Amino acid sequence: MLVILSGVAGAGKDTVRKELMKKIEGATSIPSYTTREPRADDIPGVTYNFITKEEFEKKIDKGEFYEYDIHHNNYYGTSKKILDEKAKNGLVIKDIEVNRNRSVKKYINQYKSCNDFFKSS
């Protein structure tokens, strides 16, 4: 199952996600891919999957993202492969920017149920 927390930058999505993760046994989260430089408190593969712009654009060309967007001149996106794998095994809580939520919603709305959504990948 997938739960999406969406809001503008600084709205508290990550704080809510972390609290839900503490309270819901077995819940997991997946990091977005990004082209931005890691910050001091980032943990590669945990806070984000850091890749180059060229790598990101290759993934776009191959259709590897459910959604992606450019924010402050950097790409951000959700991996189909990682999300599908995690969602088949339990609850995934994903926080994304409001603009990216519209992309995910458009994609998911073409399916009758969550089961149809994850079977299609």
C-alpha positions as CSV (number, residue, x, y, z in Angstrom):
1,M,0.0,0.0,0.0
2,L,1.1,3.5,-0.7
3,V,0.5,6.6,1.4
4,I,1.5,9.9,-0.1
5,L,2.2,13.0,2.1
6,S,2.2,16.0,-0.1
7,G,2.8,19.7,0.5
8,V,5.0,22.7,-0.3
9,A,8.6,22.8,0.8
10,G,8.9,23.3,4.6
11,A,5.3,22.1,5.3
12,G,6.4,19.3,7.6
13,K,6.0,16.3,5.3
14,D,9.2,14.7,6.5
15,T,8.3,15.3,10.2
16,V,4.9,13.6,9.7
17,R,6.5,10.7,7.7
18,K,9.1,10.1,10.4
19,E,6.4,10.0,13.2
20,L,4.2,7.7,11.2
21,M,7.2,5.4,10.6
22,K,7.7,5.2,14.4
23,K,4.1,4.4,15.1
24,I,3.2,2.0,12.3
25,E,5.0,-1.3,12.5
26,G,6.4,-2.5,9.2
27,A,6.0,0.9,7.5
28,T,8.8,1.9,5.2
29,S,9.8,4.9,3.1
30,I,11.8,5.3,-0.1
31,P,14.1,8.1,-1.0
32,S,13.6,10.2,-4.1
33,Y,16.3,10.4,-6.7
34,T,17.8,13.9,-7.0
35,T,20.6,15.7,-8.9
36,R,21.2,18.2,-6.1
37,E,24.4,18.0,-4.1
38,P,24.3,16.1,-0.8
39,R,24.1,18.3,2.4
40,A,26.0,17.5,5.6
41,D,23.1,15.7,7.2
42,D,22.2,13.6,4.1
43,I,22.7,9.9,4.0
44,P,22.9,8.6,0.4
45,G,20.3,5.9,-0.2
46,V,18.3,7.0,2.9
47,T,17.5,10.7,2.5
48,Y,18.0,10.7,-1.3
49,N,19.5,8.7,-4.1
50,F,22.1,11.2,-5.5
51,I,22.8,10.9,-9.2
52,T,24.1,13.3,-11.9
53,K,21.8,15.2,-14.2
54,E,22.9,12.9,-17.1
55,E,22.1,9.8,-15.1
56,F,18.7,11.3,-14.2
57,E,17.9,12.2,-17.8
58,K,18.8,8.6,-18.9
59,K,16.3,7.3,-16.3
60,I,13.7,9.7,-17.7
61,D,14.3,8.4,-21.2
62,K,14.0,4.8,-20.0
63,G,10.7,5.6,-18.2
64,E,12.1,4.6,-14.8
65,F,10.2,7.3,-12.8
66,Y,6.5,7.4,-11.8
67,E,7.0,11.1,-11.5
68,Y,9.7,13.7,-11.6
69,D,10.0,17.5,-11.5
70,I,12.6,20.2,-11.4
71,H,12.9,22.2,-8.2
72,H,15.5,24.9,-7.7
73,N,17.3,23.7,-10.9
74,N,17.6,20.1,-9.7
75,Y,15.6,17.0,-10.7
76,Y,13.7,15.0,-8.1
77,G,11.8,11.8,-8.9
78,T,10.2,8.6,-7.6
79,S,11.6,5.3,-8.9
80,K,9.1,2.8,-10.3
81,K,11.2,-0.2,-9.5
82,I,11.9,0.8,-5.9
83,L,8.3,1.9,-5.1
84,D,6.8,-1.2,-6.7
85,E,9.2,-3.5,-4.8
86,K,8.6,-1.9,-1.4
87,A,4.8,-1.5,-1.9
88,K,4.3,-5.2,-2.7
89,N,5.9,-6.0,0.7
90,G,3.9,-3.6,2.9
91,L,3.1,0.0,3.6
92,V,5.2,2.7,1.9
93,I,4.9,6.3,3.2
94,K,6.2,8.7,0.6
95,D,6.6,12.4,1.0
96,I,6.7,14.6,-2.2
97,E,6.3,18.2,-3.2
98,V,2.8,19.3,-4.2
99,N,3.7,19.7,-7.9
100,R,5.1,16.1,-8.0
101,N,1.9,14.8,-6.3
102,R,-0.2,16.0,-9.3
103,S,2.0,13.8,-11.6
104,V,1.6,10.7,-9.3
105,K,-2.1,11.3,-9.0
106,K,-2.6,11.5,-12.7
107,Y,-0.7,8.3,-13.2
108,I,-2.5,6.4,-10.4
109,N,-6.0,7.6,-11.4
110,Q,-5.9,5.5,-14.5
111,Y,-6.2,2.4,-12.4
112,K,-9.3,1.0,-10.6
113,S,-7.5,0.1,-7.5
114,C,-4.1,0.0,-5.8
115,N,-3.8,-3.6,-6.8
116,D,-4.2,-2.7,-10.5
117,F,-1.6,0.0,-10.1
118,F,1.1,-2.2,-8.8
119,K,0.3,-5.2,-11.0
120,S,0.9,-3.0,-14.1
121,S,4.6,-2.3,-13.5
